[in-house]
Each structure stands twice: as C-alpha cells, then as structure tokens.
Amino acid sequence: PRVPFPPPPPLFDCVQATFNLCEQSVGPALAEAYRAGMQVIVKEAMANGRLLEAGQPATESVRAVAGKLGVPPDALCLAAVMQQGFSPMVLSGATTVEQIASNARALEIVSGGKLEEATLQELMRACRMEAGEYWAERGRLAWN
C-alpha cells in the first residue's frame, strides 16, 4: 500500500499586528490566530507614544490607573496588552536604557497580578477608539 505524504507545515507560525488600549479592533483575529496555534506578536502597544502624551484623551485614564497601582504609565500600557487572552509577545519600542527599565516593570505588573481583570476591562473601555479614527490619527503623525 502507498504511504501518504505528511501534510506540509504551515506557511506561517506567527502573526504580528498593532494592538493597544486605543486600537483593539484586531483583538478577535489575534485570539483566533492564537487558538490556531500561532504565536502572536504585538507592536505599537503604546500607540506610538500617544497613550503617554499630555492632551491625548486616553492619557488621563492611563495615568490614573498607573498612579493607583504605583507603576509607570508605559509599563501599564504594555502589561494591559500582555494580559490579553491571546498571550502576545509584546514589542516595547524602547530606545534608551531608561525606557527599557521602565518598560520592564510590565513584567512585575503581570506576574504580581497588580492589574485586576475588572480594572483592565475598565481601562480598555476608557481608551478604546474607533479603528478608522485611530488609523487616521496615526497617519497624521510626524515620523522622524
């Protein structure tokens, strides 16, 4: 009898996407990819810095929760993404030693259980933007 060939391996074993407290629209697709066995990689977890800039609508919510938890706002933004059900690998975008040290505190938030699910969901509701609005705003950013 003829032995069948094994099926070919999948073409991709990971997916990378933008996901953050403001831009959450891809969340269901990332969850589906994760359930299918793919590694999920998230970029722009701080919305290109917009979650940390004064005058941005979501910044006030981020700073309030970060202050309550006693953690840096950047670490909170990263931890909020790390705690998603699709278990993402989160790229921080840090460019200085100080940013790396501050971003690394996200691990403390996640491993220490500092960001409770109810607080996370409230923060996500407070910061969420419509995808079209998010991407239009992102398109107007001055890149250096």
CORJO-V371956 format. One record per backbone hydrogen bond with DSSP energy under -1.0 kcal/mol. CO is the residue of the C=O (numbers start at 1). NH is the residue of the N-H. If there is no record, write none. Layout:
CO_NH / CO_NH
//
This chain:
13_39 / 15_41 / 17_43 / 22_129 / 23_20 / 24_27 / 26_30 / 27_31 / 28_32 / 29_33 / 30_34 / 31_35 / 32_36 / 33_38 / 34_37 / 39_15 / 40_89 / 41_17 / 42_91 / 43_19 / 44_47 / 46_51 / 47_50 / 49_52 / 53_56 / 58_62 / 59_63 / 60_64 / 61_65 / 62_66 / 63_67 / 64_68 / 65_69 / 66_70 / 66_71 / 72_76 / 73_77 / 74_78 / 75_79 / 76_80 / 77_81 / 78_82 / 79_83 / 81_84 / 84_87 / 89_42 / 96_100 / 97_101 / 98_102 / 99_103 / 100_104 / 102_105 / 103_106 / 104_107 / 105_109 / 106_110 / 107_111 / 108_112 / 109_114 / 110_113 / 114_116 / 116_120 / 117_121 / 118_122 / 119_123 / 120_124 / 121_125 / 122_126 / 123_127 / 124_128 / 130_134 / 131_135 / 132_136 / 133_137 / 134_138 / 135_139 / 138_141
//
